[in-house]
Amino acid sequence: MKPAYNFNHTIYKVIVHKDLNQPEGLALDPEEKLMFFSDNEPNCRIERASLDGRNRVVIVHNGLSRVFSLTVDTTNNRLFWADHVRQTLESCSYDGTNRRVIRRMNSVAITGLTYFQVIDYQITGSDL
């Protein structure tokens, strides 16, 4: 498999570019060969695609404001995201169903997410 990018900029490949205005979050599931990404403008949404950029589908588009960070639970096929404006940590199945709010935090912005057996999140804000 050829790399998508190298340090001398001679080899690279743009995987997804159409209909993207302000992409922010990205999460990969190499086992299922899927990627998830958010686009925050003009209407925030989360999409799923194959790792080669094909088979794009919007899986979440309602009730989102600004999604910066995404991560996946590859064991249970769940996507997690932090909505910076709504101050929520949420999740759904890979197809966008079974959506739920895991945590709401007033005056706190979740700035990063990781998943390894449990969800871990980094926060900034005044209520620490």
Contacts in CASP RR format, 6 or more apart in sequence:
PFRMAT RR
TARGET T0000
AUTHOR 0000-0000-0000
METHOD contacts of the structure
MODEL  1
MKPAYNFNHTIYKVIVHKDLNQPEGLALDPEEKLMFFSDNEPNCRIERAS
LDGRNRVVIVHNGLSRVFSLTVDTTNNRLFWADHVRQTLESCSYDGTNRR
VIRRMNSVAITGLTYFQVIDYQITGSDL
2 11 0 8 1.000
2 13 0 8 1.000
3 11 0 8 1.000
4 11 0 8 1.000
4 12 0 8 1.000
4 13 0 8 1.000
4 15 0 8 1.000
5 11 0 8 1.000
5 12 0 8 1.000
5 13 0 8 1.000
6 12 0 8 1.000
15 35 0 8 1.000
15 51 0 8 1.000
15 52 0 8 1.000
15 53 0 8 1.000
16 23 0 8 1.000
16 37 0 8 1.000
16 49 0 8 1.000
16 53 0 8 1.000
16 56 0 8 1.000
19 39 0 8 1.000
20 39 0 8 1.000
21 39 0 8 1.000
21 40 0 8 1.000
21 41 0 8 1.000
21 42 0 8 1.000
22 39 0 8 1.000
22 40 0 8 1.000
22 41 0 8 1.000
23 37 0 8 1.000
23 38 0 8 1.000
23 39 0 8 1.000
23 40 0 8 1.000
24 38 0 8 1.000
24 39 0 8 1.000
24 40 0 8 1.000
24 66 0 8 1.000
24 67 0 8 1.000
24 68 0 8 1.000
24 69 0 8 1.000
25 37 0 8 1.000
25 38 0 8 1.000
25 67 0 8 1.000
25 68 0 8 1.000
25 69 0 8 1.000
25 70 0 8 1.000
25 81 0 8 1.000
26 35 0 8 1.000
26 36 0 8 1.000
26 37 0 8 1.000
26 70 0 8 1.000
27 35 0 8 1.000
27 36 0 8 1.000
27 37 0 8 1.000
27 70 0 8 1.000
27 71 0 8 1.000
27 72 0 8 1.000
27 79 0 8 1.000
28 34 0 8 1.000
28 35 0 8 1.000
28 36 0 8 1.000
28 51 0 8 1.000
28 72 0 8 1.000
29 35 0 8 1.000
29 36 0 8 1.000
29 72 0 8 1.000
29 74 0 8 1.000
29 77 0 8 1.000
29 94 0 8 1.000
30 51 0 8 1.000
31 74 0 8 1.000
32 74 0 8 1.000
32 77 0 8 1.000
32 94 0 8 1.000
33 50 0 8 1.000
33 51 0 8 1.000
34 48 0 8 1.000
34 49 0 8 1.000
34 50 0 8 1.000
34 51 0 8 1.000
34 94 0 8 1.000
35 48 0 8 1.000
35 49 0 8 1.000
35 50 0 8 1.000
35 51 0 8 1.000
35 53 0 8 1.000
36 46 0 8 1.000
36 47 0 8 1.000
36 48 0 8 1.000
36 59 0 8 1.000
36 70 0 8 1.000
36 72 0 8 1.000
36 79 0 8 1.000
37 46 0 8 1.000
37 47 0 8 1.000
37 49 0 8 1.000
37 70 0 8 1.000
38 44 0 8 1.000
38 45 0 8 1.000
38 46 0 8 1.000
38 47 0 8 1.000
38 64 0 8 1.000
38 67 0 8 1.000
38 68 0 8 1.000
38 70 0 8 1.000
38 81 0 8 1.000
39 45 0 8 1.000
39 47 0 8 1.000
40 66 0 8 1.000
40 67 0 8 1.000
43 61 0 8 1.000
44 61 0 8 1.000
44 63 0 8 1.000
44 64 0 8 1.000
44 65 0 8 1.000
44 66 0 8 1.000
44 67 0 8 1.000
45 58 0 8 1.000
45 60 0 8 1.000
45 61 0 8 1.000
45 64 0 8 1.000
46 58 0 8 1.000
46 59 0 8 1.000
46 60 0 8 1.000
46 61 0 8 1.000
46 64 0 8 1.000
46 67 0 8 1.000
46 70 0 8 1.000
46 79 0 8 1.000
46 81 0 8 1.000
47 56 0 8 1.000
47 57 0 8 1.000
47 58 0 8 1.000
47 59 0 8 1.000
48 55 0 8 1.000
48 56 0 8 1.000
48 57 0 8 1.000
48 59 0 8 1.000
48 94 0 8 1.000
48 95 0 8 1.000
49 55 0 8 1.000
49 56 0 8 1.000
49 57 0 8 1.000
59 79 0 8 1.000
59 92 0 8 1.000
59 94 0 8 1.000
59 95 0 8 1.000
59 96 0 8 1.000
60 81 0 8 1.000
60 92 0 8 1.000
60 96 0 8 1.000
60 99 0 8 1.000
63 86 0 8 1.000
64 83 0 8 1.000
64 86 0 8 1.000
65 83 0 8 1.000
65 84 0 8 1.000
65 85 0 8 1.000
65 86 0 8 1.000
66 83 0 8 1.000
66 84 0 8 1.000
66 85 0 8 1.000
66 86 0 8 1.000
67 81 0 8 1.000
67 82 0 8 1.000
67 83 0 8 1.000
67 84 0 8 1.000
68 82 0 8 1.000
68 84 0 8 1.000
68 110 0 8 1.000
68 111 0 8 1.000
68 112 0 8 1.000
69 81 0 8 1.000
69 82 0 8 1.000
69 110 0 8 1.000
69 111 0 8 1.000
69 112 0 8 1.000
69 113 0 8 1.000
69 121 0 8 1.000
70 79 0 8 1.000
70 80 0 8 1.000
70 81 0 8 1.000
70 113 0 8 1.000
71 79 0 8 1.000
71 80 0 8 1.000
71 81 0 8 1.000
71 113 0 8 1.000
71 114 0 8 1.000
71 115 0 8 1.000
71 119 0 8 1.000
72 78 0 8 1.000
72 79 0 8 1.000
72 80 0 8 1.000
72 115 0 8 1.000
73 79 0 8 1.000
73 80 0 8 1.000
73 91 0 8 1.000
73 115 0 8 1.000
73 119 0 8 1.000
77 93 0 8 1.000
77 94 0 8 1.000
78 91 0 8 1.000
78 92 0 8 1.000
78 93 0 8 1.000
78 94 0 8 1.000
79 91 0 8 1.000
79 92 0 8 1.000
79 93 0 8 1.000
79 94 0 8 1.000
79 96 0 8 1.000
80 89 0 8 1.000
80 90 0 8 1.000
80 91 0 8 1.000
80 102 0 8 1.000
80 113 0 8 1.000
80 115 0 8 1.000
80 119 0 8 1.000
81 89 0 8 1.000
81 90 0 8 1.000
81 91 0 8 1.000
81 113 0 8 1.000
82 88 0 8 1.000
82 89 0 8 1.000
82 90 0 8 1.000
82 110 0 8 1.000
82 111 0 8 1.000
82 112 0 8 1.000
82 113 0 8 1.000
82 121 0 8 1.000
83 90 0 8 1.000
84 109 0 8 1.000
84 110 0 8 1.000
84 111 0 8 1.000
86 104 0 8 1.000
87 104 0 8 1.000
87 105 0 8 1.000
87 106 0 8 1.000
87 107 0 8 1.000
87 108 0 8 1.000
87 109 0 8 1.000
87 110 0 8 1.000
88 101 0 8 1.000
88 102 0 8 1.000
88 103 0 8 1.000
88 104 0 8 1.000
88 105 0 8 1.000
89 101 0 8 1.000
89 102 0 8 1.000
89 103 0 8 1.000
89 105 0 8 1.000
89 110 0 8 1.000
89 113 0 8 1.000
89 119 0 8 1.000
89 121 0 8 1.000
90 99 0 8 1.000
90 100 0 8 1.000
90 101 0 8 1.000
90 102 0 8 1.000
91 99 0 8 1.000
91 100 0 8 1.000
91 102 0 8 1.000
92 98 0 8 1.000
92 99 0 8 1.000
92 100 0 8 1.000
102 119 0 8 1.000
105 123 0 8 1.000
105 127 0 8 1.000
106 127 0 8 1.000
107 125 0 8 1.000
107 126 0 8 1.000
107 127 0 8 1.000
108 123 0 8 1.000
108 124 0 8 1.000
108 125 0 8 1.000
108 126 0 8 1.000
108 127 0 8 1.000
108 128 0 8 1.000
109 123 0 8 1.000
109 124 0 8 1.000
109 125 0 8 1.000
110 121 0 8 1.000
110 122 0 8 1.000
110 123 0 8 1.000
111 122 0 8 1.000
111 123 0 8 1.000
111 124 0 8 1.000
112 121 0 8 1.000
112 122 0 8 1.000
113 119 0 8 1.000
113 120 0 8 1.000
113 121 0 8 1.000
113 122 0 8 1.000
114 120 0 8 1.000
114 121 0 8 1.000
END
